Amino acid sequence: MGGAHAHGATTGHVHVSALARRTLVGLLVVAAVATVVGLVWLWPDRERAGELQGSVAFAGEGVSFVRGEVVDATDATHLAVEVVEGPEEGTTVSIEVPEQVGRSGLTTGDPVELVRSPGAEGQPAGYGFFGVDRDRPLWLLLGLFVVTVLAVARLRGLLALIGLGFSGLVLFWFMLPGLLTGEPAVPVAVVGSTAIMFVVLYSTHGVSLRTSAALLGTLGGVAVTALIAWWAVDATRLAGIGDEAGGLLTSYAPELDLQGLLLAAVIVAGLGVLNDVTITQASAVWELRGAAPGMSRAKLLASAMRIGRDHIASTIYTIIFAYAGTALLVLLVVQLYDRSLLALVSTEELAGEVVRSLASGIGLVLAVPITTAVAALTVGGADRSGARRV
């Protein structure tokens, strides 16, 4: 007992033995080294990625996009718009728009984006409606989000935003170019997700054994999700081509494995919720051990799992409704068909959503006992006198 204290480490109110600390840190060091090796091995061909990015013309030759400002929006199907840039700057043009757009609340002064098509020789250029310029409200919404996070969460919120920024860098500089240039999708997703989790958890929650236990549980959840997703996609024979975007990718990026891309999407989709669940479980174990140092390991596991089950129940709803929200238009279209939802669930579009939801959900659920076990083994058991040992 005395030896355990002499060779252990104290984190908060919980004593952790040297053996548990070395084991936990050692496993994470192995994972970190493997992640670095994976990043080097799978790093995308920047030249090839550069060739692909921006290689598809968004509009025909000579067509350009210019800004305009609504002058009159009283007619739901036609807008009077003043061109505010380009050769015809200051000209007012009549633009036909879908009725839904005209009834969306557009009013005088609203910025819009126009498609300018050069006219034939001696003819004026033609203008069409492309979309509403939403930059200003979107930036304001982003600013409100940042201010709210900083005002409520303060330093922890700032660290979370930094972690979010790093996640974006990994996604846009490693994962997307790697997938686009034909790197194996599952390794790219796992390596990228692992790199994100290392930085996000430690930057947001601090470098500690508690965070390390949550990180190891998170990596276990990522691994389980990858395995379940691999089996589910293979068993359902999903091709990964659910809409026009899949066909476009096949035409212009033939190296891309669309089935692997679906697997990668499942892995990445569950990261945020997985992080939330595992850090909560590790904290629960730490707090329970600190409050009841004499509690046996079996009781510690049981108590922490009761907390975990409550968290699972609420988080499952979060996952399912998040996917239902993104697929709401598809679900509404299904209502129009003369076949039931159950009859159409095996179609590529709906089956893909089902696989994403269920595979992520299974990985999330299993991450709870994995993290709980890792944390409980780290903080150790207790003898009759209440002294902790590992």
Beta strands, then each sheet from edge to edge (+ up, - down):
strand 1: 9-11
strand 2: 14-16
strand 3: 64-72
strand 4: 78-83
strand 5: 92-96
strand 6: 111-117
strand 7: 126-132
strand 8: 381-382
strand 9: 388-389
sheet 1: 1+ 2-
sheet 2: 5+ 4- 3+ 6- 7+
sheet 3: 8+ 9-
end
